[in-house]
Structure formats: C-alpha cells, structure tokens
Amino acid sequence: MSVHDGCAASFNDGKEVVDKVRMMGFAAQPLPMPMDIECGNCGSAFEMANFETNCPECSAVHAVTPCHAFDPANVKSAGVGY
C-alpha cells in the first residue's frame, strides 16, 4: 500500500472535503502555491491561500485536499458558515 492511496478518495460534496482537510489538520496551513478561484456560492473571484479558505464576499467555506492542491478545479465549496 502506498502512502498516496488516500489521494484516490472521492468526495460527494464540499462538506466532505472540508471535513477531511480539518481532520488531517491542514485547514489553516498554506497551499504550496495560492490559487485564484471562483466562489462556489456567490461567484466572486478570490485568492485561496490555505487548504481551507472563506470567500471574502459571502464567507462560503472552500477547501482542497493536499493531494489535489495544484488545480483550482479540485476546490469544493461547503457553503456559508460550514
């Protein structure tokens, strides 16, 4: 078994991604490289700097797992206040 087997995990929604990032202890850690993303709730563009980041316009929570932190398409929104 490889240490990267967890990278194959699939998530049903953004809440599962946020839960996973929080469980792993990565939520407040900076991404390897910040990404420009579009909010999944209000559509505003903003820079995501940490594995878990809130939209500055509507406070929707967004997250990405460390395995997938190099592609903005992998960022998922869990909604406002999650």
Secondary structure, 3 states (H helix, E strand, C coil): CCCCHHHHCCCCCHHHHHHHHHHHCCCCCEEEEEEEEECCCCCCEEEEEECEEECCCCCEEEECCHHHCCCHHHCEEEEECC
